[in-house]
Amino acid sequence: MTIVGGVLRLSPPEEARGHRMPINLFYASLAKDLKEKAVG
């Protein structure tokens, strides 16, 4: 799950198995997209 151009996008997991941390990917994309307007 990412934010691109202010749009929430869902995608399949990057790793097929193992320990996934989707919230890290989400917050990284939020920070990249919204910069100082991001809160999280």
C-alpha positions in Angstrom: 0.0 0.0 0.0 1.5 3.3 -1.1 0.5 6.9 -1.7 1.3 8.3 -5.2 0.1 11.7 -6.3 -2.2 11.8 -3.4 -3.9 8.5 -4.4 -3.8 5.4 -2.2 -2.5 2.5 -4.3 -2.7 -1.2 -3.4 -0.2 -3.7 -4.7 0.8 -7.3 -4.0 3.5 -7.9 -1.4 7.1 -7.3 -2.6 8.3 -10.4 -0.7 6.4 -13.7 -1.3 7.2 -15.0 2.2 8.9 -14.0 5.4 8.6 -10.9 7.6 6.8 -8.1 5.9 6.6 -4.5 7.1 4.0 -2.9 4.8 3.5 0.1 7.2 7.2 1.1 6.6 6.6 1.2 2.8 3.3 3.1 3.3 4.9 5.8 5.6 7.9 6.1 3.3 5.6 6.7 0.3 3.5 9.1 2.3 6.6 11.2 3.3 7.9 11.2 -0.3 4.6 12.3 -1.7 3.4 14.8 0.9 6.7 15.9 2.4 6.2 18.3 5.3 2.4 17.9 5.1 2.6 14.2 6.0 1.7 13.2 9.6 2.3 9.7 10.9 
